[in-house]
Amino acid sequence: MRLYPEIRKEADDIAWKVKEVSQLAGISIRTLHHYDERGLLKPQALSEAGYRLYADTDLERLQQILFFRELGFSLKEIGRILDNPAFDRLEALEMQRRMLTDKMESTRRMIANIDRTIQHAKGEITMTNEQRFEGIDFTNDPYEQEARERWGDAAVDDSKERLATRTPQMSAKLQREWEERMRALAEVRREDPASPHAQQQIGQWYTFLHNFGTYSYEAFAGLGQMYVQDERFAQNIDKYGVGLAAFMSEAIDVYVGNQGIRDENRN
């Protein structure tokens, strides 16, 4: 059971009830409860009636949480950053501004691609398949070295061998399926990563990845971490929806954990 300090009515800096914080920040009460339960944002006190009460310093921390979430960081990463004794709020704000500027440029390029696609659909210009799926390249993998370091040469070589035997038609089909899977995941990114629907979608993603190689649950978990730890991954994934990389990382963590529980139950 959580213990909170008793609230002093004369304390002006502890004045925000959970409903008020929810309305102020534009997030649900359930989300605030979730942050509290995870130890990410603990209210300063409880009122005599049992309501969570937040101070202005809590609102500053919540602002940081929401900024980092917008940038695709997982809740685990945000907790580690904010609880680090070396954390500097001004430094974090400057970094967040730089990252959002980069994201804005990435979004600008994506909008330009959409505009060209609209022109193509109207018959005003012609787009090649390469232009249509710009940014999705299965044959030139910039993450190969990280993959080899994490999962070994055998798994990567297996993936490259599969790619080498694919026909252009097979690659185009996989590109379409990739887009479909990413769009489906983007549609549920606002849900609880542990919800049955989210877990169903991430399970289908795990199955889809086996088109490119053999993925153990450990490798899948490592890939989920890279989705948020590597800015290149995060930027490419978040093109389908802001916050998608962080959502997928958390959903993968839950999915792999659930598989572990099932494996233990079978022993």
Buried (B, 14 or more C-beta within 10 A) or exposed (E): EEEBEEBEEEEEEBEBBBEEBBEEBEBEBEBBBBBBEEEBBBBBBBBEEEBBBBBEEBBEBBEBBBBBBBBBBBBBBBBEBBEEEEEEEEEBEEBBEEBBEEBEEBBEEBEEBEEBBEEBEEEEEEBEEEEBBBEBEBEEBEBEEBBBEBBEEEBBEEBBEBBEEBEEEEBBEBBEEBBEBBEBBBBBBEBBBBEEEBBEBBBBBBEBBEBBBEBEBEBBBBBBBBBBBBBEBBBBBBBBBBBBBBBBBBBBBBBBEBBEEEEEEEE
